[in-house]
Amino acid sequence: MVQTRPRVQREVVSFVRRSARMNPSQEKAWAEHADWVLRVPARHTTTSVAPDARVDWASVFGREAPLVVEIGGGTGDVIAAVAAAHPQRNYVAFEVFEPAVASTLSKCARAGVDNVRVVVANGVDALGTLVDDGALAELWTFFPDPWHKKRHHKRRLVSRPFADLVATKLADDGLWRLATDWEEYALAMRAVLDEHPVLVNRYPGWAPRWEDRPQSRYEAKGIAAGRTIYDLCYGIREGGRR
Ligand SMILES: C[S@@+](CC[C@H](N)C(=O)[O-])C[C@H]1O[C@@H](n2cnc3c(N)ncnc32)[C@H](O)[C@@H]1O
C-alpha cells in the first residue's frame, strides 16, 4: 500500500530562508550580546511565533517607555542610530536573518545603546503575538523586499491584512513609517493604506524623508541604481477604531 503523507499548506511569507553563515565579526557580536536577543517559542517553523508566546517589554527593558518596532531592519543601520538619538524609547527589531541580526547587535554596541532588543522571528507573527493592541508608539518597515514579479506580489509585507494588524497595534497617536525605492510597490502601498478605514496618511501625499532615518544599506543600493526613494507615514484616523 502506498503511504501518502498529509499535505502541509506552505505559509506565504515575505522572506526567503538563506544560509545563516556568519563572518567572524558577526559571530563575535552574536556571542558578546546574546542577552539582547530574545528567544520566543515557535509555532511550526523556526521563524514562526507560538500564539501563546508573550514578552513583558517593561521587564525586558527594566522600564516603562514608548515601544518602537522595526520589521526587517536588516543590518540595523536605522535602529542603532535612532535608538542612540532617542534613548528615552524602547526599540525592538523583528528580523529573520541571523547574520543581519548579528550586525545589528554590533552597530548597537558601537553606538553605545542599551535600549534595543531583537527577536529572530517573522515580524508578522511577532507583531501579532508579542505586542499588545494599541501599545505601539511607532512601527517601521523600511525597504521591505519588493518582490517585484507579479506572481510574487502575494509575498509582499505591506498588504491589506498586514495593514489591518498594524491598525490594531498602533497607539492612537502612533506612527507607521515606511520607505521603499521600488516605485510600483510605493504606489501599491499608497493604494492599500490610503483606502484603509482606520489608518490615515499624515501627509497630503508622500511623506518628507524622516530626518532621523539614516541611509540604510538597501537605500544606498537603490540610490546607486538611480531609483527614487519614497517615504510614507500613517497614523490612526480620529474615531477610526470605533
Ligand atoms: C530588503 S532588506 C531591507 C533591510 C533594511 N531595512 C535596509 O533598508 O537596509 C529586507 C529585510 O527584511 C527582512 N524580512 C523580510 N520579511 C521579514 C519578516 N516577515 N519578518 C522579519 N524580517 C523580515 C529580511 O531578512 C531582510 O533583512
The ligand as a Tripos MOL2 file, in Angstrom:
@<TRIPOS>MOLECULE
LIG
   27    29     1     0     0
SMALL
NO_CHARGES

@<TRIPOS>ATOM
      1 C1         15.4310   44.3950    1.5010 C.3       1 LIG1
      2 S1         16.0040   44.0990    3.1230 S.3       1 LIG1
      3 C2         15.9840   45.7300    3.8350 C.3       1 LIG1
      4 C3         16.7880   45.8190    5.0810 C.3       1 LIG1
      5 C4         16.8450   47.2180    5.7450 C.3       1 LIG1
      6 N1         15.5270   47.6960    6.1030 N.3       1 LIG1
      7 C5         17.5600   48.2230    4.8890 C.2       1 LIG1
      8 O1         16.9310   49.2130    4.4750 O.co2     1 LIG1
      9 O2         18.7660   48.0290    4.6470 O.co2     1 LIG1
     10 C6         14.5980   43.3430    3.8690 C.3       1 LIG1
     11 C7         14.8920   42.7120    5.2120 C.3       1 LIG1
     12 O3         13.6610   42.2900    5.7910 O.3       1 LIG1
     13 C8         13.8270   41.0050    6.3820 C.3       1 LIG1
     14 N2         12.4640   40.4420    6.4110 N.ar      1 LIG1
     15 C9         11.6680   40.2120    5.3520 C.ar      1 LIG1
     16 N3         10.4610   39.7880    5.7500 N.ar      1 LIG1
     17 C10        10.5050   39.7480    7.1090 C.ar      1 LIG1
     18 C11         9.5570   39.3920    8.1030 C.ar      1 LIG1
     19 N4          8.3260   38.9900    7.7780 N.pl3     1 LIG1
     20 N5          9.9310   39.4630    9.3890 N.ar      1 LIG1
     21 C12        11.1880   39.8670    9.7310 C.ar      1 LIG1
     22 N6         12.1230   40.2060    8.8350 N.ar      1 LIG1
     23 C13        11.7780   40.1610    7.5410 C.ar      1 LIG1
     24 C14        14.8480   40.3290    5.5050 C.3       1 LIG1
     25 O4         15.5180   39.2920    6.1930 O.3       1 LIG1
     26 C15        15.7800   41.4910    5.1750 C.3       1 LIG1
     27 O5         16.7880   41.6400    6.1580 O.3       1 LIG1
@<TRIPOS>BOND
     1     1     2 1
     2     2     3 1
     3     2    10 1
     4     3     4 1
     5     4     5 1
     6     5     6 1
     7     5     7 1
     8     7     8 2
     9     7     9 1
    10    10    11 1
    11    11    12 1
    12    11    26 1
    13    12    13 1
    14    13    14 1
    15    13    24 1
    16    14    15 ar
    17    14    23 ar
    18    15    16 ar
    19    16    17 ar
    20    17    18 ar
    21    17    23 ar
    22    18    19 1
    23    18    20 ar
    24    20    21 ar
    25    21    22 ar
    26    22    23 ar
    27    24    25 1
    28    24    26 1
    29    26    27 1
@<TRIPOS>SUBSTRUCTURE
     1 LIG1         1 GROUP 0 **** ****
